[in-house]
Amino acid sequence: MGRYQKPAEGSWTEHYPELGTGPVSSEDSISPEFYGLEREAIFKRAWLNVGRVEELPRNGSYFTKELVAANTSVIVVRDQSGEIRAFHNVCRHRGNKLVWTDFPNEETRGYCRQFTCKYHMWRYDLDGALSYVPQEGEFFDLDKNERGLVPVHCDVWAGFIFVNVSDAPSQSLEEYLGPMVLALGDYPFHEQSDRYAYRAEVGSNWKLFMDAFQEFYHAPYLHGRQTPPKFTQAAQAFGFEAPFYKLEGPHRVISTGGVRGEDQPDEMIKPIEKKLRSGLFGPWEHADLSIGDEQSVAGVNPGNAKPWGLDSYQIWPNFVILIWAGGWYLTYHYWPTSYNTHVFEASLYFVPPKNASERLAQELALVSFKEYGLQDANTLGATQTMLETRVITEYLLNDQEVLCRHLHKVTQDMVAAYTNELQGAKI
């Protein structure tokens, strides 16, 4: 592990004086009441990423997404004209969930020409229009033109599909993402179309897992057994710090250095990594991307870290894109299901392999990364249960935990603003 020095002009936190440097309340991670407000103030108002366009490969392709924190389920579909649309997953007749398979709370995907309700066979075209009602003449003043599926605001940026379940979003998707995130728009995400995914139900507040992945202070300690003892001891003695942090609006980015493959000391490389030429930082062979050197894309390696390992873009509220120097990327989603539980989703994206060796290199990267993810997740339940004792009520955050500080401040500020709105409406 390399050691990076802070900029001469001062600490990262000092660049953002509005964050302060004092302890941060942990109540936002343990309070059922706060979670109830969070659902209204954040998840029913924010643009939420629900997938990528490659998941809808042809007209008629669809998938459903359970947005528990927003108290709804949505259908995302590519209609017959090729447009990507989203709808609330509810039939306009008696409110039955429209699209599901064996279990109504499980997500599903597939292909169809129409959506048909299991209950009474009402049918809807892919553009949401109500097209067929059995025994239509028995209804009183039924106008099918007024009974189509309820639309959800939907937009696409760089192949990522976002929805917003509010009646009227306060910003367009591009305004919401802002310049820092939009700078990634030219990165060739579409060329990395082979996807590996895993999902876990986690016994902690969603923000606790986000915190685990937006600082590297823990790396020499929690992941110490992944490296030979002398390297672990050196890292623990001198520490490890990312070379770049940036905040913009509710979004954050952290970049870190990293040395891949044969550039590492030989004793750092596991036999299987040497054999398959891959590991945590991905395949050693640089991906064959059309841009050649992805560091030339605006938004990638914004701090000009050398050697550069990855950028982690934390897109508010619960979506993360990690771009790796080897020419692959992954995404995280943290979907709240209660004040102390959430669903964690991770997807790794690679350029399609040309041979078996490239495929095995990608799969080793997958299992290597999953191992590190399991180590990070292992602490979460213990953290949640002890925070709920309220023996301590605040976090003491150091300078390189600035992204954690920002996440909790943005969350608490948005909930406070929503509470003020409610109080103002009552006056």
C-alpha positions as CSV (number, residue, x, y, z in Angstrom):
1,M,0.0,0.0,0.0
2,G,1.3,3.5,-0.8
3,R,1.0,6.3,1.6
4,Y,-0.3,9.6,0.3
5,Q,0.2,13.0,1.8
6,K,-2.5,15.6,2.3
7,P,-2.4,18.8,0.1
8,A,-0.2,21.5,1.5
9,E,-3.1,23.9,1.8
10,G,-4.7,21.9,4.6
11,S,-7.0,19.0,5.4
12,W,-9.9,17.8,3.3
13,T,-12.5,18.6,5.9
14,E,-11.3,22.2,6.1
15,H,-12.1,22.6,2.4
16,Y,-15.8,22.2,3.4
17,P,-16.3,24.4,6.5
18,E,-20.1,23.9,6.4
19,L,-19.5,20.3,7.5
20,G,-17.8,21.3,10.8
21,T,-15.3,19.1,12.6
22,G,-17.3,18.1,15.7
23,P,-18.9,14.8,16.5
24,V,-21.8,13.6,14.3
25,S,-25.1,12.3,15.7
26,S,-25.7,8.6,15.1
27,E,-29.5,9.0,15.6
28,D,-30.2,9.0,11.9
29,S,-29.1,5.3,11.8
30,I,-31.1,4.0,14.7
31,S,-34.4,5.9,14.9
32,P,-37.6,4.4,13.4
33,E,-39.1,7.9,13.5
34,F,-36.1,9.4,11.6
35,Y,-36.4,6.6,9.0
36,G,-40.1,7.4,8.5
37,L,-39.1,11.1,7.7
38,E,-36.2,9.9,5.5
39,R,-38.6,8.0,3.3
40,E,-40.7,11.0,2.7
41,A,-37.9,13.6,2.5
42,I,-35.5,11.6,0.4
43,F,-36.6,8.4,-1.3
44,K,-40.0,9.8,-2.4
45,R,-38.2,12.9,-3.9
46,A,-34.8,11.8,-5.2
47,W,-33.8,10.4,-8.6
48,L,-33.1,6.7,-7.9
49,N,-31.0,4.5,-10.2
50,V,-32.9,1.3,-10.9
51,G,-30.7,-0.3,-13.6
52,R,-29.1,0.0,-17.0
53,V,-30.4,0.0,-20.5
54,E,-28.7,-3.3,-21.3
55,E,-31.3,-4.9,-19.0
56,L,-33.9,-3.9,-21.6
57,P,-32.3,-5.4,-24.7
58,R,-35.3,-5.2,-27.0
59,N,-38.8,-3.7,-27.3
60,G,-41.0,-5.4,-24.8
61,S,-38.3,-6.1,-22.3
62,Y,-39.2,-5.2,-18.7
63,F,-38.2,-5.5,-15.1
64,T,-39.8,-4.6,-11.8
65,K,-38.1,-2.8,-8.9
66,E,-39.3,-2.9,-5.3
67,L,-38.8,0.6,-3.8
68,V,-39.7,-0.2,-0.2
69,A,-38.3,3.1,1.1
70,A,-40.5,5.0,-1.4
71,N,-43.5,2.7,-0.6
72,T,-44.0,1.5,-4.1
73,S,-43.1,-1.0,-6.8
74,V,-42.3,0.1,-10.3
75,I,-42.3,-1.5,-13.8
76,V,-39.5,-0.3,-16.1
77,V,-40.1,-1.2,-19.8
78,R,-38.8,-0.6,-23.3
79,D,-42.0,0.1,-25.2
80,Q,-42.7,-0.8,-28.9
81,S,-41.1,2.4,-30.1
82,G,-37.9,1.7,-28.1
83,E,-38.6,4.4,-25.4
84,I,-37.8,3.4,-21.8
85,R,-40.7,4.1,-19.5
86,A,-41.6,3.5,-15.9
87,F,-45.0,3.0,-14.2
88,H,-46.3,2.2,-10.7
89,N,-46.8,-1.5,-10.6
90,V,-50.5,-1.3,-9.8
91,C,-53.7,-2.2,-11.8
92,R,-56.2,0.6,-12.1
93,H,-59.1,-1.6,-11.4
94,R,-58.9,-2.8,-7.8
95,G,-55.3,-2.1,-7.0
96,N,-53.7,-5.5,-7.5
97,K,-50.0,-5.6,-8.1
98,L,-49.8,-5.9,-11.9
99,V,-46.5,-7.6,-12.7
100,W,-45.2,-10.4,-10.5
101,T,-44.5,-14.2,-10.7
102,D,-44.7,-16.6,-7.8
103,F,-44.3,-14.2,-4.9
104,P,-45.6,-10.6,-5.1
105,N,-42.7,-9.0,-3.1
106,E,-40.0,-10.5,-5.4
107,E,-38.7,-8.6,-8.4
108,T,-39.1,-10.1,-11.8
109,R,-38.1,-9.5,-15.4
110,G,-38.9,-10.8,-18.9
111,Y,-40.5,-9.9,-22.2
112,C,-44.1,-9.3,-23.2
113,R,-46.4,-7.4,-25.6
114,Q,-48.9,-6.4,-22.9
115,F,-49.1,-6.4,-19.2
116,T,-52.1,-8.4,-17.9
117,C,-53.5,-8.3,-14.4
118,K,-53.8,-11.8,-12.8
119,Y,-57.0,-10.8,-10.9
120,H,-59.5,-9.8,-13.6
121,M,-57.4,-9.8,-16.8
122,W,-57.3,-6.1,-17.4
123,R,-54.6,-5.4,-20.1
124,Y,-52.2,-2.5,-20.6
125,D,-50.0,-1.7,-23.6
126,L,-46.3,-1.1,-23.0
127,D,-46.9,2.7,-23.2
128,G,-49.2,2.3,-20.2
129,A,-52.5,2.6,-22.1
130,L,-55.5,0.5,-20.8
131,S,-56.3,-1.7,-23.9
132,Y,-58.8,-4.3,-22.7
133,V,-61.4,-4.7,-19.9
134,P,-63.4,-7.9,-19.7
135,Q,-67.1,-7.2,-19.7
136,E,-66.4,-3.6,-20.2
137,G,-70.1,-2.8,-20.7
138,E,-70.9,-3.5,-17.1
139,F,-68.9,-0.6,-15.8
140,F,-70.3,2.9,-15.2
141,D,-68.9,5.7,-17.3
142,L,-65.5,3.9,-17.8
143,D,-63.2,5.9,-20.0
144,K,-60.1,3.7,-20.8
145,N,-58.2,6.7,-21.9
146,E,-58.2,7.9,-18.3
147,R,-57.4,4.6,-16.7
148,G,-53.9,3.8,-18.0
149,L,-51.0,2.9,-15.7
150,V,-49.8,5.6,-13.4
151,P,-46.5,6.9,-14.9
152,V,-43.3,7.4,-12.9
153,H,-40.8,10.0,-14.0
154,C,-38.1,8.2,-15.9
155,D,-34.8,9.4,-17.6
156,V,-31.6,7.9,-18.8
157,W,-28.0,9.2,-18.4
158,A,-25.0,7.4,-19.8
159,G,-27.1,4.2,-20.0
160,F,-28.2,4.4,-16.4
161,I,-32.0,4.4,-15.8
162,F,-33.3,6.7,-13.1
163,V,-36.8,7.1,-11.7
164,N,-38.4,9.7,-9.5
165,V,-41.7,8.8,-7.8
166,S,-42.6,12.4,-6.8
167,D,-45.5,14.1,-8.5
168,A,-43.2,16.8,-9.8
169,P,-39.4,16.5,-9.4
170,S,-37.8,19.7,-8.4
171,Q,-34.9,19.2,-10.8
172,S,-34.3,17.4,-14.1
173,L,-32.0,14.4,-13.9
174,E,-29.1,16.3,-15.4
175,E,-29.6,19.2,-12.9
176,Y,-29.8,16.7,-10.1
177,L,-26.6,14.9,-11.1
178,G,-24.6,18.2,-11.5
179,P,-21.3,18.8,-13.3
180,M,-19.1,16.5,-11.2
181,V,-21.1,13.4,-12.1
182,L,-22.1,14.5,-15.6
183,A,-18.4,14.6,-16.4
184,L,-18.4,10.8,-16.5
185,G,-20.9,10.9,-19.4
186,D,-18.4,10.0,-22.1
187,Y,-17.0,7.0,-20.2
188,P,-17.8,3.8,-22.3
189,F,-20.0,2.1,-19.8
190,H,-21.9,0.5,-22.7
191,E,-18.8,-1.4,-23.8
192,Q,-18.5,-3.2,-20.4
193,S,-21.7,-5.2,-20.9
194,D,-20.9,-8.5,-19.1
195,R,-22.5,-8.3,-15.7
196,Y,-21.9,-10.3,-12.6
197,A,-24.3,-9.5,-9.7
198,Y,-24.9,-10.4,-6.1
199,R,-27.5,-9.3,-3.5
200,A,-27.6,-9.5,0.3
201,E,-30.1,-8.7,3.0
202,V,-28.2,-6.7,5.6
203,G,-29.1,-6.1,9.3
204,S,-28.1,-2.5,9.5
205,N,-29.2,1.0,8.5
206,W,-28.3,1.7,4.8
207,K,-26.0,4.5,5.7
208,L,-23.7,2.3,7.8
209,F,-22.8,0.2,4.8
210,M,-22.3,3.3,2.6
211,D,-19.9,4.6,5.3
212,A,-17.9,1.4,5.1
213,F,-17.2,1.9,1.4
214,Q,-16.4,5.6,1.4
215,E,-13.2,5.7,3.5
216,F,-10.0,3.7,3.5
217,Y,-9.0,4.3,7.1
218,H,-10.2,0.8,7.9
219,A,-8.4,-1.0,5.1
220,P,-5.1,-2.0,6.8
221,Y,-7.0,-3.3,9.8
222,L,-10.2,-4.9,8.7
223,H,-8.5,-6.4,5.5
224,G,-5.1,-6.9,7.1
225,R,-5.1,-10.7,6.6
226,Q,-5.4,-10.3,2.9
227,T,-1.7,-9.3,2.6
228,P,1.5,-10.9,4.0
229,P,2.2,-9.9,7.7
230,K,5.1,-7.6,7.0
231,F,3.1,-5.5,4.6
232,T,0.1,-5.4,6.9
233,Q,2.3,-4.3,9.8
234,A,3.8,-1.6,7.7
235,A,0.3,-0.4,6.6
236,Q,-0.9,-0.4,10.1
237,A,2.1,1.5,11.4
238,F,2.0,4.2,8.7
239,G,-1.7,4.2,7.7
240,F,-3.3,4.4,4.3
241,E,-5.1,7.4,3.0
242,A,-6.8,8.1,-0.3
243,P,-5.2,11.0,-2.3
244,F,-8.4,12.8,-3.4
245,Y,-11.9,13.6,-2.1
246,K,-14.5,16.0,-3.5
247,L,-18.0,17.0,-2.6
248,E,-20.6,18.6,-4.9
249,G,-24.1,19.2,-3.7
250,P,-25.3,15.9,-2.2
251,H,-22.8,13.8,-4.2
252,R,-19.3,12.7,-3.3
253,V,-16.2,11.2,-4.9
254,I,-13.1,9.5,-3.5
255,S,-10.2,8.3,-5.6
256,T,-7.4,6.0,-4.4
257,G,-4.1,4.7,-5.6
258,G,-3.4,1.1,-6.5
259,V,-0.8,-1.1,-8.0
260,R,-2.0,-4.1,-10.0
261,G,-0.4,-7.3,-11.1
262,E,3.2,-7.7,-11.7
263,D,3.9,-4.2,-10.5
264,Q,3.4,-5.5,-7.0
265,P,6.2,-7.1,-4.9
266,D,6.2,-10.8,-5.7
267,E,5.4,-11.8,-2.2
268,M,2.2,-9.8,-2.3
269,I,0.8,-11.9,-5.2
270,K,-1.2,-15.0,-4.4
271,P,-0.4,-18.1,-6.6
272,I,-3.9,-18.1,-8.1
273,E,-3.6,-14.4,-8.9
274,K,-0.3,-15.0,-10.7
275,K,-1.8,-18.0,-12.6
276,L,-5.0,-16.2,-13.7
277,R,-3.4,-12.7,-13.9
278,S,-6.2,-11.1,-11.9
279,G,-7.2,-10.1,-8.4
280,L,-8.9,-7.4,-6.3
281,F,-8.1,-4.6,-8.8
282,G,-9.4,-6.7,-11.7
283,P,-7.7,-8.5,-14.6
284,W,-4.1,-7.4,-15.1
285,E,-4.6,-7.1,-18.9
286,H,-6.0,-3.7,-19.7
287,A,-9.5,-3.9,-21.1
288,D,-9.9,-3.3,-24.8
289,L,-11.9,-0.1,-24.6
290,S,-12.5,2.2,-27.6
291,I,-11.0,5.2,-25.7
292,G,-7.8,3.4,-25.0
293,D,-6.7,5.1,-21.8
294,E,-9.8,5.7,-19.7
295,Q,-7.9,8.3,-17.6
296,S,-8.3,10.6,-20.6
297,V,-12.0,10.8,-20.0
298,A,-13.2,13.9,-18.1
299,G,-14.4,12.9,-14.6
300,V,-12.1,9.8,-14.4
301,N,-9.2,10.2,-11.9
302,P,-10.2,13.8,-11.2
303,G,-7.4,14.2,-8.6
304,N,-4.7,12.9,-11.1
305,A,-3.6,10.3,-8.6
306,K,-0.4,8.4,-9.4
307,P,-0.6,5.4,-9.4
308,W,-4.4,5.5,-9.8
309,G,-6.5,2.6,-8.7
310,L,-10.2,3.6,-8.7
311,D,-12.8,6.4,-8.4
312,S,-15.8,5.9,-6.2
313,Y,-18.7,8.2,-7.2
314,Q,-21.3,8.3,-4.4
315,I,-24.5,9.5,-6.2
316,W,-27.2,10.7,-3.7
317,P,-28.9,9.0,-2.1
318,N,-28.0,5.3,-2.5
319,F,-26.1,4.7,-5.7
320,V,-22.4,4.2,-6.2
321,I,-20.3,3.9,-9.4
322,L,-16.7,2.6,-9.0
323,I,-14.5,3.0,-12.0
324,W,-11.3,0.9,-11.9
325,A,-8.0,1.6,-13.6
326,G,-8.0,-1.8,-15.4
327,G,-11.0,-0.9,-17.6
328,W,-14.0,-2.3,-15.7
329,Y,-16.5,-0.8,-13.2
330,L,-19.0,-1.8,-10.6
331,T,-22.1,-0.4,-9.0
332,Y,-23.6,-0.5,-5.5
333,H,-27.1,0.1,-4.4
334,Y,-28.3,0.3,-0.8
335,W,-32.1,-0.1,-0.6
336,P,-33.6,0.6,2.8
337,T,-36.2,-1.8,4.0
338,S,-36.5,-0.5,7.6
339,Y,-34.6,1.7,10.0
340,N,-32.1,-1.1,10.7
341,T,-32.3,-3.3,7.6
342,H,-31.5,-2.8,3.9
343,V,-30.8,-4.7,0.7
344,F,-27.3,-4.4,-0.7
345,E,-26.8,-5.0,-4.4
346,A,-23.4,-5.1,-6.2
347,S,-22.9,-5.5,-10.0
348,L,-19.5,-5.9,-11.7
349,Y,-19.3,-5.0,-15.4
350,F,-16.5,-6.1,-17.8
351,V,-15.8,-6.0,-21.5
352,P,-17.0,-9.3,-22.8
353,P,-14.2,-11.8,-22.7
354,K,-12.6,-13.1,-25.9
355,N,-11.4,-16.4,-24.5
356,A,-11.5,-18.7,-21.4
357,S,-8.5,-17.0,-19.8
358,E,-10.1,-13.6,-19.9
359,R,-13.3,-15.1,-18.5
360,L,-11.4,-16.7,-15.6
361,A,-9.6,-13.5,-14.9
362,Q,-12.9,-11.7,-14.5
363,E,-14.4,-14.4,-12.3
364,L,-11.4,-14.2,-10.0
365,A,-11.9,-10.4,-9.7
366,L,-15.5,-11.1,-8.8
367,V,-14.7,-13.6,-6.0
368,S,-11.8,-11.5,-4.7
369,F,-14.0,-8.4,-4.5
370,K,-16.8,-10.4,-2.9
371,E,-14.5,-11.5,-0.2
372,Y,-13.5,-8.0,0.7
373,G,-17.2,-7.0,0.6
374,L,-18.1,-9.8,3.0
375,Q,-15.4,-8.5,5.4
376,D,-16.9,-5.0,5.2
377,A,-20.4,-6.3,5.8
378,N,-19.3,-8.5,8.7
379,T,-19.1,-5.5,11.1
380,L,-22.5,-4.0,10.2
381,G,-24.9,-6.0,12.4
382,A,-22.6,-5.6,15.4
383,T,-22.4,-1.8,14.8
384,Q,-26.2,-1.5,14.5
385,T,-27.0,-3.4,17.6
386,M,-24.6,-1.4,19.7
387,L,-25.6,1.9,18.3
388,E,-29.2,1.1,19.3
389,T,-28.2,0.8,22.9
390,R,-27.4,4.5,22.8
391,V,-24.5,4.0,25.1
392,I,-22.8,6.3,22.6
393,T,-24.8,8.8,20.6
394,E,-22.3,10.3,18.2
395,Y,-19.5,9.5,15.8
396,L,-16.0,10.9,16.1
397,L,-14.8,11.3,12.5
398,N,-11.3,12.0,11.3
399,D,-10.2,14.0,8.3
400,Q,-10.3,11.1,5.8
401,E,-13.8,10.2,6.9
402,V,-15.0,13.4,5.3
403,L,-17.4,11.6,3.0
404,C,-19.1,9.9,6.0
405,R,-19.5,13.3,7.6
406,H,-21.0,14.7,4.4
407,L,-23.5,11.8,4.0
408,H,-24.9,12.2,7.4
409,K,-25.1,16.0,7.2
410,V,-26.9,15.9,3.9
411,T,-29.3,13.3,5.2
412,Q,-30.0,15.2,8.4
413,D,-30.3,18.5,6.6
414,M,-32.9,17.2,4.1
415,V,-35.0,15.6,6.9
416,A,-34.8,18.9,8.8
417,A,-35.9,20.8,5.8
418,Y,-38.8,18.4,5.2
419,T,-39.9,18.7,8.9
420,N,-39.9,22.5,8.5
421,E,-42.1,22.2,5.4
422,L,-44.6,20.2,7.4
423,Q,-44.6,22.6,10.2
424,G,-45.0,25.5,7.8
425,A,-48.0,23.8,6.1
426,K,-49.7,23.5,9.4
427,I,-49.5,27.2,10.2
